[in-house]
Amino acid sequence: MELVTAYLDGALDERSHARFERHLRRCEGCERYLEQLRAVGPAVGALPPQPLPGEDRDRLLAVFRDWHEA
């Protein structure tokens, strides 16, 4: 998932970008997954923000913190 996100964000170095594109030409499943992400991303971005209750927000932030530190 991180590789796909980096690819979509244009954050891959030239070599990794070319390698990923070669893979996409051979892997129908990954190509389809990428197409789905390209379609879903703008739709999700268009949703209005919804506030989280304080307890849920704190739990979500803790999960992200733990994931980032791992």
C-alpha positions as CSV (number, residue, x, y, z in Angstrom):
1,M,0.0,0.0,0.0
2,E,2.8,2.5,0.8
3,L,4.4,1.8,-2.5
4,V,1.2,2.5,-4.3
5,T,0.6,5.7,-2.3
6,A,4.1,6.9,-3.1
7,Y,3.6,6.1,-6.8
8,L,0.3,8.1,-6.9
9,D,1.9,11.0,-5.0
10,G,4.9,11.1,-7.4
11,A,7.2,10.4,-4.5
12,L,9.1,7.4,-5.9
13,D,12.6,7.9,-7.2
14,E,13.1,7.4,-11.0
15,R,14.3,3.8,-10.7
16,S,11.5,2.7,-8.3
17,H,8.9,4.5,-10.5
18,A,10.0,2.6,-13.6
19,R,10.1,-0.7,-11.8
20,F,6.6,-0.2,-10.4
21,E,5.3,0.7,-13.9
22,R,6.9,-2.5,-15.4
23,H,5.1,-4.5,-12.7
24,L,1.8,-2.8,-13.5
25,R,2.1,-3.8,-17.1
26,R,2.3,-7.5,-16.0
27,C,0.0,-7.5,-13.0
28,E,-3.7,-7.1,-13.9
29,G,-4.6,-7.2,-10.2
30,C,-2.3,-4.3,-9.2
31,E,-3.4,-2.3,-12.2
32,R,-7.0,-2.7,-11.2
33,Y,-6.2,-1.8,-7.6
34,L,-4.4,1.3,-8.8
35,E,-7.4,2.3,-10.9
36,Q,-9.7,1.9,-7.9
37,L,-7.5,4.1,-5.8
38,R,-7.4,6.7,-8.5
39,A,-11.2,6.7,-8.6
40,V,-11.8,6.6,-4.8
41,G,-9.2,9.2,-3.8
42,P,-11.0,12.3,-5.3
43,A,-14.4,11.0,-4.1
44,V,-13.1,10.7,-0.5
45,G,-11.4,14.1,-0.7
46,A,-14.7,15.7,-1.7
47,L,-16.5,14.5,1.5
48,P,-17.1,17.2,4.1
49,P,-15.0,16.7,7.3
50,Q,-16.9,15.1,10.2
51,P,-15.8,15.8,13.7
52,L,-14.9,12.7,15.8
53,P,-16.0,12.5,19.4
54,G,-13.0,13.3,21.7
55,E,-12.5,9.7,22.9
56,D,-12.6,8.3,19.3
57,R,-10.2,11.0,18.1
58,D,-7.7,10.2,20.9
59,R,-7.8,6.5,20.1
60,L,-7.3,7.1,16.4
61,L,-4.4,9.5,17.1
62,A,-2.8,6.9,19.4
63,V,-3.0,4.2,16.7
64,F,-1.3,6.5,14.2
65,R,1.4,7.4,16.7
66,D,2.1,3.8,17.5
67,W,2.2,2.9,13.8
68,H,4.6,5.7,13.0
69,E,6.9,4.7,15.8
70,A,7.0,1.0,14.8
